[in-house]
Amino acid sequence: MNLDRASISEEMARSLPRNDWENIKCERNGPTFRELALRELADGASASVHDLSRRPRRSLTGADGAPRPAADAPSSTEGYRLLPRYRSGDRKIEAGRDLFSVGSTGNAIFNLIDGWVALYTQLEDGRRQIVQFALPGAILGVLPSNRSRATFGALALTDVVASVIPTSMLATLSRDEPELTMRLARSLARDCSLAFDHLTSIGRRSARERVAHLILELFARYRAQWPGNRIEEMPLPLTQEQIGDATGLTSVHVNRVLSGLRKERIVEFHYRRLRILDPDRLIEVAGVEPEIVTAWLERQP
């Protein structure tokens, strides 16, 4: 599937000005967030470093489809902020749009406050591999150097709120707040651990084990958002095609595996909601050690 238009609806594509759509096509569903929003942030970055308590700006309007500053997130999301007092970088991105795309450069990172994001890589023929699903608290878009280009893209699966933090601000604050650097390091280490799990799953597990492994991981990570609560059902805003892109399977094969798990009364998956009927059996099918599940239950640093 080609992502030039896949992550943007036809109606939305028609509403984009010609110049913006050309940017998107040139960079394979290009970095609309970077092109349309980061210029504004870069201009005000130096003034914002020492004023993190500044009130968020009013919502921007316009017909160009640019992301607008989001309204204040509910208090329950405050624990996901890398910079607790920083609000002026909050942006709302509609489902189906990229935060950034493969090959893009940028001068900011994205702290996911609310919603689901898929991180993906793209082949020349349009085939896609989803390498990870990001949940609130994730830190996205960290590049190895200022001259690096992103080797993966970030697609909003739901409407999301992200705090866009200029790297210049981050560098300044990191010098004075070592804990900020450690939190970034822990986040990257967690992402690396999840990537190793996914590589092992695709390389060595059967189709049935891969799907069960992914479902179990997402359930555990979602459950970690509310420690102490007994959650058996959760929203899972994924299509069978997206599950296939994450597990290296066709959507037909994914449907067959999910049907089997449903018949065995292990899980139910319909209308983008997941219900775990037999957690112990799901762990057994996924072939996951209890220590791994415990690690997933740790909240995003």
Contacts in CASP RR format, 6 or more apart in sequence:
PFRMAT RR
TARGET T0000
AUTHOR 0000-0000-0000
METHOD contacts of the structure
MODEL  1
MNLDRASISEEMARSLPRNDWENIKCERNGPTFRELALRELADGASASVH
DLSRRPRRSLTGADGAPRPAADAPSSTEGYRLLPRYRSGDRKIEAGRDLF
SVGSTGNAIFNLIDGWVALYTQLEDGRRQIVQFALPGAILGVLPSNRSRA
TFGALALTDVVASVIPTSMLATLSRDEPELTMRLARSLARDCSLAFDHLT
SIGRRSARERVAHLILELFARYRAQWPGNRIEEMPLPLTQEQIGDATGLT
SVHVNRVLSGLRKERIVEFHYRRLRILDPDRLIEVAGVEPEIVTAWLERQ
P
1 126 0 8 1.000
1 127 0 8 1.000
1 128 0 8 1.000
1 241 0 8 1.000
2 126 0 8 1.000
3 28 0 8 1.000
3 29 0 8 1.000
3 101 0 8 1.000
3 120 0 8 1.000
3 122 0 8 1.000
3 126 0 8 1.000
3 128 0 8 1.000
4 24 0 8 1.000
4 25 0 8 1.000
4 28 0 8 1.000
4 29 0 8 1.000
5 13 0 8 1.000
5 29 0 8 1.000
6 29 0 8 1.000
7 29 0 8 1.000
7 96 0 8 1.000
7 97 0 8 1.000
7 98 0 8 1.000
7 155 0 8 1.000
8 16 0 8 1.000
8 24 0 8 1.000
8 29 0 8 1.000
8 96 0 8 1.000
8 97 0 8 1.000
9 96 0 8 1.000
12 65 0 8 1.000
12 94 0 8 1.000
12 97 0 8 1.000
13 21 0 8 1.000
15 63 0 8 1.000
15 65 0 8 1.000
16 24 0 8 1.000
16 64 0 8 1.000
16 65 0 8 1.000
17 64 0 8 1.000
20 32 0 8 1.000
20 35 0 8 1.000
20 36 0 8 1.000
20 64 0 8 1.000
20 65 0 8 1.000
23 30 0 8 1.000
23 31 0 8 1.000
23 32 0 8 1.000
23 35 0 8 1.000
24 30 0 8 1.000
24 32 0 8 1.000
27 101 0 8 1.000
27 102 0 8 1.000
27 103 0 8 1.000
27 104 0 8 1.000
28 101 0 8 1.000
28 102 0 8 1.000
28 103 0 8 1.000
28 122 0 8 1.000
29 98 0 8 1.000
29 101 0 8 1.000
30 98 0 8 1.000
30 100 0 8 1.000
30 101 0 8 1.000
30 104 0 8 1.000
31 98 0 8 1.000
31 99 0 8 1.000
31 100 0 8 1.000
31 101 0 8 1.000
31 104 0 8 1.000
31 106 0 8 1.000
32 66 0 8 1.000
32 67 0 8 1.000
32 97 0 8 1.000
32 98 0 8 1.000
33 67 0 8 1.000
33 91 0 8 1.000
33 93 0 8 1.000
33 97 0 8 1.000
33 98 0 8 1.000
33 99 0 8 1.000
33 100 0 8 1.000
33 110 0 8 1.000
33 164 0 8 1.000
34 100 0 8 1.000
34 104 0 8 1.000
34 105 0 8 1.000
34 106 0 8 1.000
34 108 0 8 1.000
36 64 0 8 1.000
36 65 0 8 1.000
36 66 0 8 1.000
36 67 0 8 1.000
37 66 0 8 1.000
37 67 0 8 1.000
37 91 0 8 1.000
37 164 0 8 1.000
38 106 0 8 1.000
38 107 0 8 1.000
38 108 0 8 1.000
38 164 0 8 1.000
38 166 0 8 1.000
41 89 0 8 1.000
41 108 0 8 1.000
41 164 0 8 1.000
41 166 0 8 1.000
42 107 0 8 1.000
42 108 0 8 1.000
42 166 0 8 1.000
42 168 0 8 1.000
44 166 0 8 1.000
45 166 0 8 1.000
45 168 0 8 1.000
45 169 0 8 1.000
46 168 0 8 1.000
48 54 0 8 1.000
48 86 0 8 1.000
48 88 0 8 1.000
48 166 0 8 1.000
48 169 0 8 1.000
49 168 0 8 1.000
49 169 0 8 1.000
49 172 0 8 1.000
49 173 0 8 1.000
52 83 0 8 1.000
52 85 0 8 1.000
52 86 0 8 1.000
53 85 0 8 1.000
54 87 0 8 1.000
54 88 0 8 1.000
55 87 0 8 1.000
55 88 0 8 1.000
56 69 0 8 1.000
56 72 0 8 1.000
56 87 0 8 1.000
56 88 0 8 1.000
56 89 0 8 1.000
56 90 0 8 1.000
57 69 0 8 1.000
57 88 0 8 1.000
58 69 0 8 1.000
59 68 0 8 1.000
59 69 0 8 1.000
59 71 0 8 1.000
60 66 0 8 1.000
60 68 0 8 1.000
60 69 0 8 1.000
61 68 0 8 1.000
67 91 0 8 1.000
67 92 0 8 1.000
67 93 0 8 1.000
67 94 0 8 1.000
67 97 0 8 1.000
68 91 0 8 1.000
68 92 0 8 1.000
69 88 0 8 1.000
69 89 0 8 1.000
69 90 0 8 1.000
69 91 0 8 1.000
69 92 0 8 1.000
70 90 0 8 1.000
70 91 0 8 1.000
70 92 0 8 1.000
70 113 0 8 1.000
70 161 0 8 1.000
71 92 0 8 1.000
72 87 0 8 1.000
72 90 0 8 1.000
73 90 0 8 1.000
73 113 0 8 1.000
73 114 0 8 1.000
73 161 0 8 1.000
77 113 0 8 1.000
77 114 0 8 1.000
77 136 0 8 1.000
77 161 0 8 1.000
78 84 0 8 1.000
79 137 0 8 1.000
80 111 0 8 1.000
80 112 0 8 1.000
80 113 0 8 1.000
80 114 0 8 1.000
80 136 0 8 1.000
80 137 0 8 1.000
80 300 0 8 1.000
81 111 0 8 1.000
81 113 0 8 1.000
81 137 0 8 1.000
81 163 0 8 1.000
82 111 0 8 1.000
82 137 0 8 1.000
82 139 0 8 1.000
82 163 0 8 1.000
82 165 0 8 1.000
82 180 0 8 1.000
82 183 0 8 1.000
82 184 0 8 1.000
83 111 0 8 1.000
83 163 0 8 1.000
83 165 0 8 1.000
83 173 0 8 1.000
83 180 0 8 1.000
86 163 0 8 1.000
86 165 0 8 1.000
87 163 0 8 1.000
89 163 0 8 1.000
89 164 0 8 1.000
89 165 0 8 1.000
90 113 0 8 1.000
90 161 0 8 1.000
90 162 0 8 1.000
90 163 0 8 1.000
90 164 0 8 1.000
91 161 0 8 1.000
91 162 0 8 1.000
91 163 0 8 1.000
91 164 0 8 1.000
92 159 0 8 1.000
92 160 0 8 1.000
92 161 0 8 1.000
93 99 0 8 1.000
93 156 0 8 1.000
93 159 0 8 1.000
93 160 0 8 1.000
93 161 0 8 1.000
93 162 0 8 1.000
94 156 0 8 1.000
94 159 0 8 1.000
95 156 0 8 1.000
95 157 0 8 1.000
95 158 0 8 1.000
95 159 0 8 1.000
95 160 0 8 1.000
95 237 0 8 1.000
96 155 0 8 1.000
96 156 0 8 1.000
96 157 0 8 1.000
97 155 0 8 1.000
97 156 0 8 1.000
98 153 0 8 1.000
98 154 0 8 1.000
98 155 0 8 1.000
98 156 0 8 1.000
99 110 0 8 1.000
99 117 0 8 1.000
99 140 0 8 1.000
99 153 0 8 1.000
99 154 0 8 1.000
99 155 0 8 1.000
99 156 0 8 1.000
99 160 0 8 1.000
99 162 0 8 1.000
100 106 0 8 1.000
100 110 0 8 1.000
100 140 0 8 1.000
100 141 0 8 1.000
100 150 0 8 1.000
100 153 0 8 1.000
100 154 0 8 1.000
101 150 0 8 1.000
101 153 0 8 1.000
102 120 0 8 1.000
102 121 0 8 1.000
102 122 0 8 1.000
102 150 0 8 1.000
102 151 0 8 1.000
102 152 0 8 1.000
102 153 0 8 1.000
103 149 0 8 1.000
103 150 0 8 1.000
103 151 0 8 1.000
104 149 0 8 1.000
104 150 0 8 1.000
104 153 0 8 1.000
105 143 0 8 1.000
105 147 0 8 1.000
105 148 0 8 1.000
105 149 0 8 1.000
105 150 0 8 1.000
106 143 0 8 1.000
106 167 0 8 1.000
107 166 0 8 1.000
107 167 0 8 1.000
107 168 0 8 1.000
108 164 0 8 1.000
108 165 0 8 1.000
108 166 0 8 1.000
108 167 0 8 1.000
109 139 0 8 1.000
109 140 0 8 1.000
109 141 0 8 1.000
109 142 0 8 1.000
109 164 0 8 1.000
109 165 0 8 1.000
109 167 0 8 1.000
109 170 0 8 1.000
110 139 0 8 1.000
110 140 0 8 1.000
110 141 0 8 1.000
110 154 0 8 1.000
110 162 0 8 1.000
110 163 0 8 1.000
110 164 0 8 1.000
110 165 0 8 1.000
111 137 0 8 1.000
111 138 0 8 1.000
111 139 0 8 1.000
111 140 0 8 1.000
111 162 0 8 1.000
111 163 0 8 1.000
111 164 0 8 1.000
111 165 0 8 1.000
112 134 0 8 1.000
112 135 0 8 1.000
112 136 0 8 1.000
112 137 0 8 1.000
112 138 0 8 1.000
112 139 0 8 1.000
112 140 0 8 1.000
112 160 0 8 1.000
112 161 0 8 1.000
112 162 0 8 1.000
113 136 0 8 1.000
113 137 0 8 1.000
113 160 0 8 1.000
113 161 0 8 1.000
113 162 0 8 1.000
113 163 0 8 1.000
114 136 0 8 1.000
114 160 0 8 1.000
114 161 0 8 1.000
115 135 0 8 1.000
115 136 0 8 1.000
115 156 0 8 1.000
115 157 0 8 1.000
115 158 0 8 1.000
115 159 0 8 1.000
115 160 0 8 1.000
115 161 0 8 1.000
116 133 0 8 1.000
116 134 0 8 1.000
116 135 0 8 1.000
116 156 0 8 1.000
116 157 0 8 1.000
116 158 0 8 1.000
116 160 0 8 1.000
116 237 0 8 1.000
117 133 0 8 1.000
117 134 0 8 1.000
117 138 0 8 1.000
117 140 0 8 1.000
117 154 0 8 1.000
117 155 0 8 1.000
117 156 0 8 1.000
117 157 0 8 1.000
117 160 0 8 1.000
118 130 0 8 1.000
118 132 0 8 1.000
118 133 0 8 1.000
118 134 0 8 1.000
118 154 0 8 1.000
118 155 0 8 1.000
118 157 0 8 1.000
118 242 0 8 1.000
118 246 0 8 1.000
119 130 0 8 1.000
119 131 0 8 1.000
119 132 0 8 1.000
119 133 0 8 1.000
119 134 0 8 1.000
119 140 0 8 1.000
119 152 0 8 1.000
119 153 0 8 1.000
119 154 0 8 1.000
119 155 0 8 1.000
120 128 0 8 1.000
120 129 0 8 1.000
120 130 0 8 1.000
120 131 0 8 1.000
120 152 0 8 1.000
120 153 0 8 1.000
120 154 0 8 1.000
120 155 0 8 1.000
120 245 0 8 1.000
121 128 0 8 1.000
121 129 0 8 1.000
121 131 0 8 1.000
121 151 0 8 1.000
121 152 0 8 1.000
121 153 0 8 1.000
122 128 0 8 1.000
122 129 0 8 1.000
122 153 0 8 1.000
123 129 0 8 1.000
128 245 0 8 1.000
129 245 0 8 1.000
129 246 0 8 1.000
129 248 0 8 1.000
130 242 0 8 1.000
130 244 0 8 1.000
130 245 0 8 1.000
130 246 0 8 1.000
131 152 0 8 1.000
131 195 0 8 1.000
131 198 0 8 1.000
131 246 0 8 1.000
132 191 0 8 1.000
132 194 0 8 1.000
132 195 0 8 1.000
132 198 0 8 1.000
133 157 0 8 1.000
133 218 0 8 1.000
133 238 0 8 1.000
133 246 0 8 1.000
134 140 0 8 1.000
134 154 0 8 1.000
135 221 0 8 1.000
135 222 0 8 1.000
135 225 0 8 1.000
135 300 0 8 1.000
136 225 0 8 1.000
136 300 0 8 1.000
137 300 0 8 1.000
138 187 0 8 1.000
138 191 0 8 1.000
138 300 0 8 1.000
139 184 0 8 1.000
139 187 0 8 1.000
139 188 0 8 1.000
140 154 0 8 1.000
140 162 0 8 1.000
141 150 0 8 1.000
141 154 0 8 1.000
142 184 0 8 1.000
142 188 0 8 1.000
143 149 0 8 1.000
143 150 0 8 1.000
146 167 0 8 1.000
157 237 0 8 1.000
157 238 0 8 1.000
157 242 0 8 1.000
158 237 0 8 1.000
170 180 0 8 1.000
173 180 0 8 1.000
174 180 0 8 1.000
174 181 0 8 1.000
174 184 0 8 1.000
183 301 0 8 1.000
186 301 0 8 1.000
187 300 0 8 1.000
187 301 0 8 1.000
190 298 0 8 1.000
190 300 0 8 1.000
190 301 0 8 1.000
193 295 0 8 1.000
194 217 0 8 1.000
197 213 0 8 1.000
197 217 0 8 1.000
197 292 0 8 1.000
198 246 0 8 1.000
201 209 0 8 1.000
201 210 0 8 1.000
201 213 0 8 1.000
201 214 0 8 1.000
201 247 0 8 1.000
202 210 0 8 1.000
202 247 0 8 1.000
202 248 0 8 1.000
205 213 0 8 1.000
205 287 0 8 1.000
207 247 0 8 1.000
207 249 0 8 1.000
207 253 0 8 1.000
207 257 0 8 1.000
208 257 0 8 1.000
208 261 0 8 1.000
208 285 0 8 1.000
209 285 0 8 1.000
209 286 0 8 1.000
209 287 0 8 1.000
210 247 0 8 1.000
210 248 0 8 1.000
210 249 0 8 1.000
211 243 0 8 1.000
211 247 0 8 1.000
211 249 0 8 1.000
211 254 0 8 1.000
211 257 0 8 1.000
211 258 0 8 1.000
211 261 0 8 1.000
212 257 0 8 1.000
212 261 0 8 1.000
212 266 0 8 1.000
212 282 0 8 1.000
212 285 0 8 1.000
212 286 0 8 1.000
212 287 0 8 1.000
213 286 0 8 1.000
213 287 0 8 1.000
213 288 0 8 1.000
214 243 0 8 1.000
214 246 0 8 1.000
214 247 0 8 1.000
215 236 0 8 1.000
215 261 0 8 1.000
215 267 0 8 1.000
215 269 0 8 1.000
215 274 0 8 1.000
215 282 0 8 1.000
215 286 0 8 1.000
216 282 0 8 1.000
216 283 0 8 1.000
216 286 0 8 1.000
216 288 0 8 1.000
216 293 0 8 1.000
216 296 0 8 1.000
217 296 0 8 1.000
218 234 0 8 1.000
218 236 0 8 1.000
218 274 0 8 1.000
219 234 0 8 1.000
219 274 0 8 1.000
219 276 0 8 1.000
220 293 0 8 1.000
220 296 0 8 1.000
220 297 0 8 1.000
221 296 0 8 1.000
221 297 0 8 1.000
221 300 0 8 1.000
222 231 0 8 1.000
222 234 0 8 1.000
223 229 0 8 1.000
223 231 0 8 1.000
223 234 0 8 1.000
223 297 0 8 1.000
224 296 0 8 1.000
224 297 0 8 1.000
224 298 0 8 1.000
224 299 0 8 1.000
224 300 0 8 1.000
225 299 0 8 1.000
227 297 0 8 1.000
227 299 0 8 1.000
232 275 0 8 1.000
232 276 0 8 1.000
233 273 0 8 1.000
233 274 0 8 1.000
233 275 0 8 1.000
233 276 0 8 1.000
234 273 0 8 1.000
234 274 0 8 1.000
235 272 0 8 1.000
235 273 0 8 1.000
235 274 0 8 1.000
236 269 0 8 1.000
236 272 0 8 1.000
236 273 0 8 1.000
236 274 0 8 1.000
237 272 0 8 1.000
238 246 0 8 1.000
238 272 0 8 1.000
239 251 0 8 1.000
240 251 0 8 1.000
240 254 0 8 1.000
240 255 0 8 1.000
240 258 0 8 1.000
241 251 0 8 1.000
241 254 0 8 1.000
243 249 0 8 1.000
243 251 0 8 1.000
243 254 0 8 1.000
244 250 0 8 1.000
244 251 0 8 1.000
244 253 0 8 1.000
244 254 0 8 1.000
247 254 0 8 1.000
249 257 0 8 1.000
258 267 0 8 1.000
258 269 0 8 1.000
261 267 0 8 1.000
261 269 0 8 1.000
261 282 0 8 1.000
261 285 0 8 1.000
262 268 0 8 1.000
262 269 0 8 1.000
264 278 0 8 1.000
264 281 0 8 1.000
265 277 0 8 1.000
265 278 0 8 1.000
266 276 0 8 1.000
266 277 0 8 1.000
266 278 0 8 1.000
266 281 0 8 1.000
266 282 0 8 1.000
266 285 0 8 1.000
267 274 0 8 1.000
267 275 0 8 1.000
267 276 0 8 1.000
267 277 0 8 1.000
267 278 0 8 1.000
267 282 0 8 1.000
268 274 0 8 1.000
268 275 0 8 1.000
268 277 0 8 1.000
269 275 0 8 1.000
276 282 0 8 1.000
283 290 0 8 1.000
283 293 0 8 1.000
END
